[in-house]
Amino acid sequence: MKKGTDTFFNVELHWIGGYCLLPLICVLLAVLFLNGCSSIQRTPPFELWDDMKRQEKFLPQTQTDLFSDERSSRRPVENTIARGHMTEDTAYYTGMDGENYVGKMPVTVTLDLLKTGQTKFNIYCTPCHDREGMGVGIVPQHAANWQPSNLMEDRVVQFADGDIFNVITSGRRSMPSYRFQILVEDRWAIISYLRVLQRAKRNTIEDVPADMRSNLQ
């Protein structure tokens, strides 16, 4: 009985040592080894792989004798256009028809376009013009000398669509340019939604289909 018990404990100790302690010892040795490697300082440091830490390149605003002006920063090659930035001088990209503003925007009005216009209008336009386009947003409420236009005025209603596109693109008077914040397609979407606001502000009962007028009363 004693011999069997000793055998059992010997087997158990071998199992613990072989399957538990040995891997743990290996891990500890590996950690100590790696920690020792990281603390060793070499000048220059020893590298198995450089991982592109040093590349043949010019840093911005540095000097080089490769070019006649000794500048490493170069201007883009003349008449080249960055990928994805090819735009033509058309009504869609400029809002102009020759020397005149486009009367009606060159975009088909859809429900999705109006929804996009509403979203972008609420983001970019309402701080100054408010959600109804009356020009009483939160900005003029806190800056008395900043008075945005009332987009419901007759003069704005009579603007050509291309004129409004130009205002969004280039700015006018106190309004800054939004060419970098608002994409071309979103500018037209905003204009389409603005026309809906203007129409809603100036509509009458006669604009409602006859079979739906009873729903308003």
Backbone as a chain_set.jsonl record, in Angstrom:
{"seq": "MKKGTDTFFNVELHWIGGYCLLPLICVLLAVLFLNGCSSIQRTPPFELWDDMKRQEKFLPQTQTDLFSDERSSRRPVENTIARGHMTEDTAYYTGMDGENYVGKMPVTVTLDLLKTGQTKFNIYCTPCHDREGMGVGIVPQHAANWQPSNLMEDRVVQFADGDIFNVITSGRRSMPSYRFQILVEDRWAIISYLRVLQRAKRNTIEDVPADMRSNLQ", "coords": {"N": [[0.845, -1.212, 0.0], [1.942, 1.208, 0.794], [3.933, 1.454, -1.055], [2.464, 1.778, -3.398], [1.215, 4.181, -2.878], [3.416, 5.937, -2.772], [4.242, 5.74, -5.402], [2.073, 6.898, -6.683], [2.248, 9.585, -5.785], [4.72, 10.275, -6.835], [4.195, 10.163, -9.584], [2.339, 12.186, -9.724], [3.869, 14.432, -8.991], [5.708, 14.477, -11.082], [4.0, 15.055, -13.147], [3.069, 17.614, -12.468], [5.495, 18.983, -12.492], [6.361, 18.6, -15.144], [4.296, 19.513, -16.804], [3.372, 21.923, -15.801], [5.229, 23.494, -14.158], [7.576, 23.536, -15.741], [6.845, 24.824, -18.301], [6.165, 27.312, -17.183], [8.592, 28.155, -16.096], [10.052, 28.446, -18.45], [8.701, 30.56, -19.674], [9.201, 32.639, -17.837], [12.003, 32.841, -18.056], [12.197, 33.647, -20.717], [10.949, 36.16, -20.593], [12.734, 37.54, -18.905], [15.011, 37.452, -20.505], [14.234, 38.92, -22.787], [13.693, 41.37, -21.598], [16.234, 42.048, -20.78], [17.42, 42.402, -23.264], [16.131, 44.671, -24.199], [17.129, 46.609, -22.569], [19.711, 46.964, -23.268], [21.921, 49.216, -24.639], [22.965, 50.388, -27.717], [25.133, 52.078, -29.939], [25.596, 52.761, -33.169], [22.18, 51.473, -32.83], [21.637, 47.923, -32.832], [20.153, 46.252, -35.517], [17.981, 43.872, -36.73], [15.949, 43.955, -38.646], [15.202, 46.793, -40.468], [12.724, 47.912, -40.797], [11.878, 50.03, -42.372], [12.726, 52.362, -41.133], [14.569, 54.208, -41.875], [14.517, 55.999, -44.711], [15.136, 56.789, -48.113], [14.51, 59.927, -48.692], [13.153, 63.268, -49.028], [12.833, 65.571, -46.452], [10.195, 67.833, -45.45], [10.645, 71.329, -46.028], [13.435, 71.343, -46.036], [16.904, 71.632, -47.039], [18.476, 71.077, -50.174], [20.876, 70.146, -52.624], [20.03, 69.21, -54.986], [18.182, 70.496, -56.593], [17.893, 73.608, -58.397], [16.968, 75.787, -56.888], [17.501, 74.924, -54.378], [15.61, 73.894, -52.669], [13.75, 71.407, -50.968], [11.027, 70.991, -51.015], [8.652, 70.786, -53.53], [6.81, 72.34, -56.157], [3.621, 71.273, -57.519], [3.589, 69.531, -60.653], [3.08, 71.466, -63.52], [-0.185, 71.946, -64.832], [-1.203, 69.546, -63.939], [-3.553, 67.374, -62.287], [-4.881, 66.404, -59.214], [-5.729, 63.04, -58.344], [-9.14, 62.235, -58.461], [-9.988, 64.836, -58.319], [-10.761, 66.005, -60.64], [-12.484, 68.359, -62.237], [-14.842, 69.973, -64.327], [-15.413, 73.034, -66.114], [-18.303, 73.498, -65.794], [-21.881, 74.075, -65.503], [-22.713, 72.617, -63.312], [-20.501, 72.436, -61.564], [-19.773, 75.078, -61.192], [-21.993, 76.739, -61.094], [-22.508, 78.556, -63.012], [-23.524, 79.814, -66.184], [-21.899, 80.43, -68.756], [-21.362, 83.799, -68.566], [-23.368, 84.276, -66.843], [-25.473, 83.541, -64.004], [-26.709, 80.263, -63.303], [-30.075, 79.658, -63.885], [-31.984, 77.647, -63.003], [-31.158, 74.892, -61.012], [-28.861, 72.375, -62.154], [-29.714, 69.742, -61.447], [-31.612, 66.893, -60.725], [-34.463, 67.029, -58.76], [-35.108, 65.076, -56.01], [-36.647, 63.001, -53.464], [-34.68, 61.946, -51.805], [-32.612, 63.74, -52.302], [-33.677, 66.078, -51.196], [-33.838, 65.324, -48.517], [-31.137, 65.012, -47.911], [-30.354, 67.648, -48.342], [-31.772, 68.926, -46.294], [-30.493, 67.851, -44.021], [-27.821, 68.803, -44.352], [-28.307, 71.55, -44.439], [-29.268, 72.012, -41.859], [-26.972, 71.478, -40.444], [-24.901, 73.244, -41.385], [-26.063, 75.748, -41.99], [-28.06, 76.597, -40.191], [-26.884, 77.656, -37.753], [-26.519, 80.399, -38.226], [-28.698, 81.211, -39.886], [-30.954, 80.035, -38.821], [-33.36, 77.308, -38.424], [-35.547, 77.816, -40.003], [-34.67, 79.586, -41.833], [-34.731, 82.319, -41.377], [-32.793, 84.018, -40.501], [-32.191, 84.342, -37.828], [-30.522, 82.836, -36.149], [-28.496, 81.097, -33.67], [-26.005, 82.338, -33.663], [-26.226, 85.178, -34.51], [-27.743, 85.948, -32.311], [-25.963, 86.079, -30.271], [-24.041, 87.724, -31.205], [-24.254, 90.851, -31.925], [-23.451, 92.461, -34.04], [-23.394, 90.804, -36.158], [-25.31, 90.006, -38.662], [-27.065, 87.861, -40.356], [-28.467, 87.149, -43.623], [-31.98, 87.225, -44.237], [-33.357, 84.503, -45.48], [-35.838, 84.204, -46.484], [-36.685, 86.496, -47.62], [-37.911, 88.527, -50.335], [-35.944, 89.283, -52.19], [-33.994, 87.298, -51.939], [-35.444, 85.04, -52.544], [-35.812, 85.511, -55.214], [-33.311, 85.14, -56.197], [-31.143, 83.563, -58.556], [-30.611, 80.038, -58.859], [-27.956, 79.392, -59.338], [-26.706, 81.66, -58.356], [-27.071, 81.455, -55.575], [-25.623, 79.122, -55.196], [-23.095, 80.095, -55.784], [-22.739, 81.854, -53.66], [-22.602, 80.075, -51.478], [-20.304, 78.731, -52.224], [-18.231, 80.685, -52.557], [-18.677, 82.616, -50.645], [-20.024, 85.705, -49.267], [-20.023, 89.079, -48.494], [-20.305, 89.201, -45.041], [-20.517, 86.489, -44.801], [-18.625, 83.556, -44.817], [-16.673, 81.517, -47.119], [-17.812, 78.257, -47.989], [-16.716, 76.238, -49.421], [-14.886, 74.247, -48.843], [-16.008, 72.86, -46.78], [-18.5, 71.934, -47.613], [-19.594, 69.662, -49.954], [-19.848, 69.681, -53.57], [-22.176, 68.399, -54.581], [-23.705, 68.452, -52.297], [-24.126, 71.143, -51.933], [-25.959, 71.776, -53.936], [-28.016, 70.214, -53.0], [-28.675, 71.537, -50.634], [-29.637, 73.922, -51.701], [-31.913, 72.995, -53.012], [-33.452, 72.211, -50.818], [-33.7, 74.645, -49.504], [-35.335, 76.03, -51.303], [-37.67, 74.624, -50.891], [-38.264, 75.399, -48.253], [-38.701, 78.137, -48.681], [-40.897, 78.048, -50.385], [-42.747, 76.821, -48.669], [-42.998, 78.792, -46.756], [-44.297, 80.818, -48.083], [-46.609, 79.844, -49.096], [-50.081, 79.218, -49.986], [-53.527, 78.327, -49.337], [-54.382, 77.586, -51.755], [-52.301, 76.266, -52.909], [-52.448, 73.724, -52.006], [-53.553, 70.496, -52.888], [-56.921, 70.052, -53.986], [-58.375, 67.855, -52.993], [-57.151, 67.403, -50.596], [-57.377, 69.515, -48.929], [-59.297, 69.561, -46.917], [-58.119, 68.196, -44.859], [-56.595, 69.997, -43.569], [-58.137, 71.64, -42.109]], "CA": [[0.0, 0.0, 0.0], [2.821, 2.355, 0.85], [4.619, 1.568, -2.35], [1.527, 2.341, -4.373], [1.009, 5.61, -2.57], [4.61, 6.663, -3.223], [4.199, 5.797, -6.876], [1.056, 7.886, -7.072], [2.768, 10.946, -5.556], [5.796, 10.509, -7.792], [3.568, 10.464, -10.873], [1.709, 13.511, -9.638], [4.92, 15.445, -9.008], [6.231, 14.539, -12.453], [2.994, 15.735, -13.998], [3.1, 19.049, -12.126], [6.751, 19.549, -12.961], [6.492, 18.557, -16.597], [3.235, 20.216, -17.532], [3.056, 23.227, -15.207], [6.392, 24.271, -13.755], [8.526, 23.71, -16.838], [6.437, 25.94, -19.175], [6.221, 28.568, -16.45], [10.007, 28.545, -16.022], [10.452, 28.898, -19.789], [8.132, 31.893, -19.875], [9.946, 33.59, -17.002], [13.327, 33.041, -18.664], [12.027, 34.433, -21.935], [10.677, 37.544, -20.193], [13.985, 38.11, -18.415], [15.908, 37.616, -21.644], [13.775, 40.034, -23.61], [13.874, 42.6, -20.834], [17.647, 42.378, -20.841], [17.735, 42.904, -24.605], [15.612, 46.029, -24.38], [17.898, 47.552, -21.762], [21.047, 47.114, -23.837], [22.009, 50.373, -25.514], [24.042, 50.316, -28.698], [25.203, 53.233, -30.817], [24.156, 52.766, -33.498], [21.497, 50.273, -32.344], [21.68, 46.745, -33.683], [18.849, 46.022, -36.128], [17.816, 42.737, -37.627], [15.136, 44.49, -39.726], [15.105, 48.241, -40.264], [11.309, 48.293, -40.813], [11.727, 51.297, -43.103], [12.952, 53.501, -40.244], [15.355, 55.189, -42.62], [14.179, 55.919, -46.117], [15.706, 57.82, -48.974], [13.438, 60.877, -48.961], [13.369, 64.638, -48.615], [11.931, 66.066, -45.434], [9.674, 69.156, -45.814], [11.359, 72.541, -45.616], [14.869, 71.12, -45.873], [17.725, 72.107, -48.145], [19.124, 70.058, -50.994], [21.561, 70.701, -53.796], [19.529, 68.504, -56.155], [17.455, 71.449, -57.417], [18.587, 74.896, -58.519], [16.572, 76.694, -55.804], [17.964, 74.286, -53.146], [14.471, 73.567, -51.807], [13.278, 70.037, -51.131], [9.588, 71.043, -51.313], [8.482, 71.133, -54.932], [5.46, 72.637, -56.622], [3.087, 70.248, -58.426], [3.89, 69.722, -62.072], [2.084, 72.343, -64.128], [-1.305, 71.342, -65.584], [-1.59, 68.237, -63.41], [-4.712, 67.416, -61.4], [-4.859, 65.295, -58.26], [-6.728, 62.006, -58.594], [-10.415, 62.481, -57.81], [-10.287, 66.265, -58.285], [-10.982, 66.474, -62.002], [-13.776, 69.022, -62.409], [-14.925, 70.758, -65.55], [-16.065, 74.331, -65.969], [-19.695, 73.343, -66.208], [-22.846, 74.68, -64.587], [-22.8, 71.812, -62.104], [-19.391, 72.717, -60.666], [-19.553, 76.51, -61.008], [-23.231, 77.489, -60.956], [-22.496, 79.599, -64.032], [-23.781, 79.504, -67.584], [-21.157, 81.522, -69.376], [-21.156, 84.897, -67.621], [-24.593, 84.422, -66.059], [-25.79, 82.481, -63.059], [-27.687, 79.274, -63.741], [-31.387, 79.976, -63.334], [-32.441, 76.466, -62.29], [-30.008, 74.025, -60.781], [-28.755, 71.243, -63.092], [-29.829, 68.513, -60.666], [-32.993, 66.439, -60.59], [-34.9, 67.062, -57.365], [-35.71, 63.833, -55.531], [-36.868, 62.997, -52.027], [-33.38, 61.735, -51.162], [-31.862, 64.989, -52.401], [-34.243, 67.004, -50.221], [-33.447, 64.879, -47.177], [-29.728, 65.387, -47.755], [-30.321, 69.101, -48.211], [-32.233, 69.279, -44.95], [-29.429, 67.501, -43.081], [-26.692, 69.718, -44.507], [-28.775, 72.879, -44.066], [-29.325, 72.067, -40.399], [-25.607, 71.451, -39.918], [-24.054, 74.371, -41.764], [-26.768, 77.015, -42.206], [-28.914, 77.028, -39.077], [-26.263, 78.497, -36.723], [-26.736, 81.812, -38.548], [-29.989, 81.488, -40.532], [-31.924, 79.236, -38.076], [-33.928, 76.184, -39.18], [-36.552, 78.323, -40.942], [-34.013, 80.47, -42.781], [-35.139, 83.7, -41.119], [-31.632, 84.831, -40.142], [-32.154, 84.609, -36.385], [-29.904, 81.675, -35.516], [-27.847, 81.314, -32.383], [-24.856, 83.218, -33.823], [-26.609, 86.59, -34.375], [-28.288, 86.209, -30.983], [-24.848, 86.349, -29.372], [-23.153, 88.711, -31.842], [-25.2, 91.843, -32.457], [-22.959, 93.017, -35.303], [-23.431, 89.746, -37.175], [-26.707, 89.902, -39.074], [-27.208, 87.08, -41.589], [-29.613, 87.482, -44.468], [-33.234, 86.489, -44.107], [-33.467, 83.765, -46.737], [-37.231, 84.22, -46.922], [-36.966, 87.787, -48.26], [-38.187, 88.461, -51.77], [-34.715, 89.399, -52.99], [-33.313, 86.009, -51.935], [-36.321, 84.128, -53.289], [-35.629, 85.789, -56.637], [-31.957, 84.759, -56.615], [-30.982, 82.361, -59.378], [-29.998, 78.939, -58.118], [-26.514, 79.509, -59.484], [-26.249, 82.739, -57.48], [-26.976, 80.884, -54.225], [-24.493, 78.192, -55.251], [-21.884, 80.912, -55.731], [-22.61, 82.38, -52.295], [-22.111, 78.975, -50.639], [-18.95, 78.367, -52.655], [-17.229, 81.746, -52.414], [-18.999, 83.544, -49.577], [-20.451, 87.043, -49.683], [-20.024, 89.99, -47.357], [-19.814, 88.604, -43.792], [-20.579, 85.033, -44.861], [-17.396, 82.976, -45.38], [-16.802, 80.444, -48.107], [-17.995, 76.898, -47.471], [-16.318, 75.316, -50.493], [-14.126, 73.129, -48.291], [-16.845, 72.118, -45.842], [-19.693, 71.38, -48.245], [-19.339, 69.113, -51.28], [-20.634, 70.287, -54.651], [-23.507, 67.803, -54.633], [-24.456, 68.868, -51.108], [-24.553, 72.542, -52.126], [-27.209, 71.747, -54.705], [-29.041, 69.65, -52.121], [-29.083, 72.616, -49.736], [-30.447, 74.857, -52.475], [-33.228, 72.38, -53.233], [-34.199, 72.265, -49.56], [-34.025, 76.054, -49.265], [-36.499, 76.371, -52.138], [-38.836, 74.052, -50.213], [-38.561, 76.285, -47.137], [-39.27, 79.37, -49.206], [-42.242, 77.742, -50.885], [-43.613, 76.569, -47.52], [-43.22, 80.057, -46.045], [-45.092, 81.738, -48.883], [-47.703, 79.131, -49.754], [-51.474, 79.534, -49.642], [-54.397, 77.165, -49.397], [-54.536, 77.22, -53.165], [-51.198, 75.375, -53.283], [-52.753, 72.381, -51.515], [-54.534, 69.824, -53.755], [-58.292, 70.243, -53.514], [-58.865, 66.707, -52.231], [-56.449, 67.301, -49.319], [-57.552, 70.734, -48.152], [-60.107, 69.312, -45.735], [-57.266, 67.68, -43.791], [-55.934, 71.117, -42.907], [-59.149, 72.415, -41.391]], "C": [[0.866, 1.241, 0.0], [3.532, 2.564, -0.472], [3.716, 2.173, -3.413], [1.288, 3.815, -4.166], [2.195, 6.436, -3.027], [4.629, 6.799, -4.731], [3.212, 6.852, -7.355], [1.578, 9.308, -6.932], [3.901, 11.283, -6.521], [5.243, 10.886, -9.164], [2.973, 11.878, -10.869], [2.75, 14.621, -9.687], [5.525, 15.585, -10.398], [5.269, 15.3, -13.367], [3.011, 17.239, -13.745], [4.368, 19.697, -12.665], [6.833, 19.636, -14.466], [5.497, 19.44, -17.328], [2.936, 21.612, -16.986], [4.304, 24.056, -14.941], [7.339, 24.549, -14.912], [8.105, 24.816, -17.813], [6.511, 27.289, -18.481], [7.648, 29.08, -16.347], [10.491, 29.083, -17.368], [9.945, 30.312, -20.066], [8.897, 32.944, -19.087], [11.323, 33.878, -17.58], [13.235, 33.891, -19.921], [11.786, 35.903, -21.621], [11.946, 38.231, -19.719], [14.96, 38.374, -19.552], [15.521, 38.814, -22.495], [13.936, 41.363, -22.895], [15.334, 43.038, -20.849], [18.047, 42.934, -22.194], [17.309, 44.349, -24.764], [16.42, 47.055, -23.61], [19.3, 47.777, -22.3], [21.046, 48.271, -24.833], [23.214, 50.221, -26.435], [23.996, 51.571, -29.559], [26.13, 52.912, -31.979], [23.499, 51.479, -33.027], [21.595, 49.137, -33.349], [20.278, 46.455, -34.216], [18.896, 44.774, -36.997], [17.019, 43.151, -38.864], [14.967, 45.98, -39.468], [13.659, 48.743, -40.276], [11.089, 49.685, -41.402], [11.898, 52.506, -42.182], [13.757, 54.594, -40.928], [15.092, 54.981, -44.102], [14.869, 57.05, -46.869], [14.59, 58.785, -49.361], [13.876, 62.267, -48.526], [12.367, 64.995, -47.532], [11.439, 67.455, -45.83], [10.552, 70.274, -45.258], [12.842, 72.284, -45.316], [15.6, 71.534, -47.146], [18.358, 70.935, -48.882], [19.792, 70.728, -52.177], [21.098, 70.019, -55.084], [18.821, 69.449, -57.124], [18.137, 72.811, -57.37], [18.216, 75.859, -57.397], [16.907, 76.134, -54.423], [16.832, 73.974, -52.174], [14.02, 72.136, -52.062], [11.787, 69.992, -51.468], [9.394, 71.557, -52.732], [7.023, 71.465, -55.222], [4.952, 71.502, -57.508], [3.439, 70.56, -59.87], [2.75, 70.506, -62.711], [1.072, 71.539, -64.957], [-1.63, 69.915, -65.136], [-2.736, 68.41, -62.417], [-4.667, 66.189, -60.497], [-5.981, 64.312, -58.58], [-8.009, 62.299, -57.796], [-10.819, 63.939, -57.756], [-10.464, 66.847, -59.694], [-12.385, 67.058, -62.113], [-13.729, 69.873, -63.668], [-15.655, 72.063, -65.269], [-17.495, 74.245, -66.465], [-20.598, 73.985, -65.165], [-22.911, 73.92, -63.267], [-21.714, 72.182, -61.097], [-19.213, 74.201, -60.37], [-20.835, 77.29, -60.722], [-23.373, 78.582, -62.005], [-22.829, 79.018, -65.399], [-23.156, 80.62, -68.399], [-20.857, 82.582, -68.334], [-22.361, 85.105, -66.715], [-24.751, 83.264, -65.091], [-26.822, 81.528, -63.656], [-29.02, 79.586, -63.078], [-31.92, 78.857, -62.469], [-31.288, 75.485, -62.173], [-30.038, 72.802, -61.694], [-28.805, 69.898, -62.386], [-31.301, 68.161, -60.558], [-33.371, 66.381, -59.114], [-35.61, 65.754, -57.034], [-35.917, 63.948, -54.026], [-35.548, 62.802, -51.275], [-32.543, 63.009, -51.188], [-32.364, 65.992, -51.362], [-33.853, 66.619, -48.796], [-31.984, 65.213, -46.9], [-29.598, 66.891, -47.557], [-30.757, 69.555, -46.838], [-31.15, 69.016, -43.912], [-28.282, 68.499, -43.144], [-27.081, 71.148, -44.133], [-28.769, 73.019, -42.548], [-27.936, 72.087, -39.774], [-24.889, 72.767, -40.148], [-24.771, 75.724, -41.769], [-27.527, 77.518, -40.984], [-28.206, 77.831, -37.995], [-26.454, 79.988, -36.974], [-28.17, 82.08, -39.014], [-31.174, 80.842, -39.827], [-32.588, 78.214, -38.995], [-34.99, 76.633, -40.192], [-35.967, 79.298, -41.942], [-34.311, 81.937, -42.581], [-33.968, 84.599, -40.707], [-31.542, 85.159, -38.671], [-31.615, 83.38, -35.652], [-29.191, 82.052, -34.238], [-26.661, 82.271, -32.493], [-25.262, 84.689, -33.727], [-27.222, 86.932, -33.023], [-27.19, 86.561, -29.988], [-23.847, 87.332, -29.963], [-24.027, 89.719, -32.576], [-24.762, 92.407, -33.803], [-22.933, 92.001, -36.43], [-24.882, 89.493, -37.544], [-26.815, 89.151, -40.396], [-28.454, 87.496, -42.361], [-30.821, 86.63, -44.083], [-33.489, 85.805, -45.445], [-34.894, 83.695, -47.254], [-37.61, 85.537, -47.585], [-37.167, 87.612, -49.763], [-36.904, 88.469, -52.596], [-33.969, 88.073, -53.049], [-34.133, 84.98, -52.693], [-36.097, 84.286, -54.784], [-34.205, 85.5, -57.112], [-32.034, 83.573, -57.566], [-30.326, 81.281, -58.535], [-28.478, 79.006, -58.181], [-25.929, 80.604, -58.612], [-26.101, 82.227, -56.045], [-25.81, 79.905, -54.145], [-23.185, 78.962, -55.118], [-21.662, 81.484, -54.339], [-22.064, 81.297, -51.363], [-20.651, 78.675, -50.953], [-17.923, 79.415, -52.278], [-17.478, 82.673, -51.239], [-19.458, 84.889, -50.135], [-20.624, 87.906, -48.435], [-19.515, 89.275, -46.09], [-19.847, 87.078, -43.813], [-19.304, 84.477, -45.497], [-17.698, 81.913, -46.433], [-16.962, 79.096, -47.405], [-17.584, 75.858, -48.52], [-15.599, 74.091, -49.945], [-14.954, 72.299, -47.315], [-17.979, 71.373, -46.529], [-19.353, 70.922, -49.663], [-20.257, 69.756, -52.307], [-22.051, 69.727, -54.656], [-24.365, 68.207, -53.439], [-24.879, 70.334, -51.196], [-25.865, 72.598, -52.899], [-28.341, 71.169, -53.857], [-29.569, 70.713, -51.16], [-29.989, 73.601, -50.46], [-31.841, 74.29, -52.705], [-34.07, 72.436, -51.972], [-34.584, 73.704, -49.219], [-35.24, 76.484, -50.079], [-37.788, 75.796, -51.524], [-39.239, 74.936, -49.032], [-39.227, 77.568, -47.607], [-40.69, 79.161, -49.708], [-43.209, 77.526, -49.72], [-43.94, 77.859, -46.784], [-44.204, 80.958, -46.773], [-46.321, 81.06, -49.505], [-49.069, 79.616, -49.272], [-52.281, 78.247, -49.724], [-54.579, 76.685, -50.815], [-53.423, 76.288, -53.637], [-51.455, 73.936, -52.852], [-53.767, 71.74, -52.457], [-55.928, 69.873, -53.136], [-58.77, 69.089, -52.641], [-58.17, 66.541, -50.88], [-56.669, 68.523, -48.424], [-58.359, 70.497, -46.891], [-59.297, 68.783, -44.581], [-56.594, 68.792, -43.003], [-56.891, 71.922, -42.042], [-59.683, 71.646, -40.18]], "O": [[0.575, 2.212, -0.699], [3.706, 3.689, -0.94], [4.157, 2.984, -4.227], [1.173, 4.594, -5.112], [2.021, 7.51, -3.603], [4.989, 7.846, -5.268], [3.477, 7.595, -8.3], [1.39, 10.14, -7.82], [4.031, 12.422, -6.968], [5.743, 11.798, -9.822], [3.078, 12.638, -11.832], [2.544, 15.638, -10.349], [5.821, 16.695, -10.84], [5.677, 16.074, -14.232], [2.971, 18.038, -14.681], [4.338, 20.798, -13.216], [7.318, 20.628, -15.01], [5.822, 20.042, -18.352], [2.295, 22.407, -17.673], [4.43, 25.178, -15.431], [7.846, 25.662, -15.052], [8.925, 25.677, -18.131], [6.87, 28.293, -19.097], [7.901, 30.276, -16.49], [11.245, 30.054, -17.422], [10.661, 31.148, -20.617], [9.207, 34.016, -19.608], [11.764, 35.027, -17.594], [14.083, 34.749, -20.166], [12.334, 36.787, -22.279], [12.21, 39.375, -20.087], [15.651, 39.392, -19.565], [16.368, 39.621, -22.876], [14.279, 42.369, -23.516], [15.64, 44.228, -20.92], [18.897, 43.82, -22.285], [18.012, 45.155, -25.374], [16.406, 48.239, -23.948], [20.004, 48.678, -21.844], [20.245, 48.287, -25.767], [24.331, 49.961, -25.987], [22.913, 52.068, -29.869], [27.341, 52.802, -31.784], [24.19, 50.478, -32.84], [21.631, 49.36, -34.56], [19.319, 46.418, -33.445], [19.742, 44.643, -37.882], [17.35, 42.762, -39.985], [14.622, 46.381, -38.356], [13.384, 49.856, -39.827], [10.205, 50.42, -40.963], [11.293, 53.552, -42.412], [13.632, 55.771, -40.591], [15.401, 53.932, -44.668], [15.141, 58.117, -46.319], [13.806, 58.491, -50.264], [14.83, 62.429, -47.766], [11.172, 64.744, -47.686], [12.175, 68.196, -46.48], [11.116, 70.169, -44.17], [13.428, 72.931, -44.448], [14.986, 71.756, -48.19], [18.726, 69.929, -48.276], [19.326, 71.756, -52.668], [21.69, 70.218, -56.145], [18.853, 69.234, -58.336], [18.862, 73.126, -56.427], [19.047, 76.668, -56.985], [16.636, 76.779, -53.409], [17.074, 73.807, -50.979], [13.918, 71.699, -53.208], [11.33, 69.061, -52.131], [9.9, 72.619, -53.097], [6.116, 70.92, -54.592], [5.744, 70.838, -58.177], [3.568, 71.723, -60.253], [1.579, 70.222, -62.456], [1.422, 70.598, -65.671], [-2.262, 69.161, -65.876], [-2.872, 69.459, -61.788], [-4.442, 65.072, -60.962], [-7.055, 64.71, -59.032], [-7.951, 62.578, -56.598], [-11.873, 64.267, -57.212], [-10.326, 68.054, -59.893], [-13.369, 66.318, -62.084], [-12.686, 70.423, -64.021], [-16.415, 72.174, -64.307], [-17.844, 74.871, -67.466], [-20.149, 74.385, -64.091], [-23.139, 74.521, -62.217], [-21.982, 72.236, -59.897], [-18.56, 74.551, -59.386], [-20.776, 78.387, -60.166], [-24.253, 79.436, -61.903], [-22.465, 77.887, -65.723], [-23.8, 81.627, -68.696], [-20.184, 82.313, -67.339], [-22.364, 86.026, -65.898], [-24.243, 82.165, -65.314], [-27.697, 81.94, -64.417], [-29.093, 79.759, -61.862], [-32.276, 79.088, -61.314], [-30.536, 75.276, -63.125], [-31.104, 72.256, -61.977], [-28.016, 69.006, -62.698], [-32.14, 69.033, -60.328], [-32.675, 65.754, -58.315], [-36.582, 65.375, -57.687], [-35.422, 64.88, -53.393], [-35.325, 63.419, -50.234], [-31.849, 63.324, -50.221], [-31.566, 66.676, -50.722], [-33.571, 67.485, -47.968], [-31.631, 65.641, -45.801], [-28.831, 67.352, -46.712], [-30.169, 70.478, -46.274], [-30.909, 69.843, -43.031], [-27.822, 68.986, -42.112], [-26.268, 71.88, -43.569], [-28.315, 74.033, -42.016], [-27.746, 72.651, -38.696], [-24.331, 73.345, -39.215], [-24.126, 76.753, -41.567], [-27.627, 78.726, -40.765], [-28.864, 78.643, -37.345], [-26.542, 80.764, -36.022], [-28.788, 83.057, -38.591], [-32.314, 81.094, -40.217], [-32.396, 78.255, -40.21], [-35.293, 75.902, -41.134], [-36.682, 79.792, -42.814], [-34.162, 82.73, -43.511], [-34.136, 85.811, -40.579], [-30.898, 86.136, -38.288], [-32.188, 82.942, -34.655], [-29.273, 83.191, -33.779], [-26.336, 82.953, -31.521], [-24.681, 85.406, -32.913], [-27.219, 88.098, -32.627], [-27.433, 87.244, -28.993], [-22.899, 87.73, -29.285], [-24.478, 89.476, -33.695], [-25.601, 92.79, -34.619], [-22.495, 92.311, -37.538], [-25.603, 88.827, -36.801], [-26.669, 89.758, -41.457], [-29.369, 88.112, -41.815], [-30.691, 85.48, -43.664], [-33.804, 86.468, -46.433], [-35.134, 83.18, -48.346], [-38.734, 85.685, -48.063], [-36.657, 86.671, -50.372], [-36.793, 87.746, -53.586], [-33.375, 87.741, -54.076], [-33.579, 84.142, -53.405], [-36.181, 83.316, -55.536], [-33.921, 85.605, -58.306], [-32.878, 82.69, -57.409], [-29.575, 81.578, -57.606], [-27.794, 78.712, -57.2], [-24.784, 80.5, -58.172], [-25.115, 82.533, -55.376], [-25.095, 79.863, -53.143], [-22.273, 78.526, -54.416], [-20.522, 81.587, -53.885], [-21.174, 81.56, -50.555], [-19.858, 78.399, -50.053], [-16.864, 79.087, -51.743], [-16.593, 83.443, -50.864], [-19.298, 85.17, -51.323], [-21.275, 87.517, -47.465], [-18.384, 88.789, -46.085], [-19.266, 86.438, -42.936], [-18.939, 84.884, -46.601], [-18.839, 81.481, -46.6], [-16.34, 78.831, -46.376], [-18.062, 74.724, -48.494], [-15.695, 73.009, -50.523], [-14.62, 71.143, -47.054], [-18.377, 70.298, -46.081], [-18.875, 71.713, -50.475], [-21.305, 70.305, -51.966], [-23.019, 70.484, -54.726], [-25.588, 68.295, -53.542], [-25.881, 70.726, -50.598], [-26.766, 73.366, -52.562], [-29.491, 71.588, -53.984], [-30.772, 70.781, -50.904], [-30.987, 74.061, -49.905], [-32.834, 75.01, -52.608], [-35.274, 72.683, -52.042], [-35.674, 73.95, -48.702], [-36.085, 77.229, -49.581], [-38.856, 76.4, -51.624], [-40.426, 75.195, -48.831], [-40.198, 78.031, -47.008], [-41.572, 79.991, -49.484], [-44.35, 77.984, -49.765], [-45.038, 78.006, -46.247], [-44.875, 81.777, -46.144], [-46.993, 81.651, -50.351], [-49.178, 80.332, -48.276], [-51.768, 77.205, -50.133], [-54.893, 75.519, -51.054], [-53.576, 75.597, -54.644], [-50.75, 73.025, -53.287], [-54.76, 72.382, -52.799], [-56.089, 69.75, -51.921], [-59.485, 69.304, -51.663], [-58.532, 65.66, -50.1], [-56.196, 68.554, -47.288], [-58.13, 71.169, -45.884], [-59.721, 68.895, -43.431], [-56.084, 68.566, -41.906], [-56.456, 72.81, -41.309], [-60.545, 72.15, -39.459]]}, "num_chains": 1, "name": "protein.A"}
